[in-house]
Amino acid sequence: VEVCFYGLDPDACREDLRRLLGHVQTHCERNRDQMMGAVMFTCNGRGMRFFGGNHVDAKEFHTSFPSVTLAGLWAGGEIGPQALAEAAPEQATRTGRAALQGFTAVFGIFRAPLPASRSWLASYRDDEVPAAVGEAFGRLAREAKALADAAEAAGEPTVELRRRADALASAAASAG
């Protein structure tokens, strides 16, 4: 059993929150994720008496994500990923393995991949789209068949791969 003692410091808490929100921001930019909104559960001890200002956690979130809607509430125990104060951002911002904690700010962030700016079909005229889709399905069917052939040659089960190849070939025939 490991026991760690930590001193509560408002400036260190602000900096830790900025660091973690910056990590989330970088992660979302790198993965081209769109922030859809967020919820925040922050300890009722992280208020005016601790920070010397109101709504510090919400304000820090708004500074990092000015266009993202945030709803939140004060809590007396927050449920989130268990991470110690010195944890790396990857550990502190992970999902799963939730634990009841105290004196924390926990954010649930709703994100989704950004839609592609242009579809590959956008370069085709309307009358060319069915043939282009058929060609794409045909290519995928040939790739699936090649994978099935390779798996079969290696002695692996191929029923599912063959079924997918046949489905793609059928779709290619009806689209073209």
Disulfide bonds with the S-S distance in Angstrom:
none
